[in-house]
C-alpha cells in the first residue's frame, strides 16, 4: 500500500498470517485424504461375484478413490509451495526493512 511519499509498504504480519492459515488448511486436508484412501474401500465380492458389472463398479470405485486421494495431495502440495513462497517473501521484506532502518539510522548519525 502506498505511503506518503515513501513508496510502498508491505504488511508483513498479514503475510505471516496467510502462511499460518495455509499451513492449517494443508494440515486439515490430511484427514480427508486418509479417509479417501482407507474409509471408502469396497471389499472384494461385496457387490457380488462372477459378473462383469460388479467388477467394473469395484474397479471404477478404486479409480475414483485413487483420483480423489491424488487431488487432495496435489492441493496440499500447492498450498505448501505457495506457503513456502509467501514465507520467503515475508523474510525478504523483513530483511529489506531491517536494512532500510539500519541505513537510515547510519546516515542520520553521520549527518
Secondary structure, DSSP 8 states (H G I E B T S, - for coil): -EETTTEE---HHHHHHHHHHHHHHHHHHHHHHHHHHHSS---TTTT-SSSHHHHHHHHHHHHHHHHHHHHHHHHHHHHHHHHHHHHHHHHHHHHHHHHHHHHHHHHHHH-
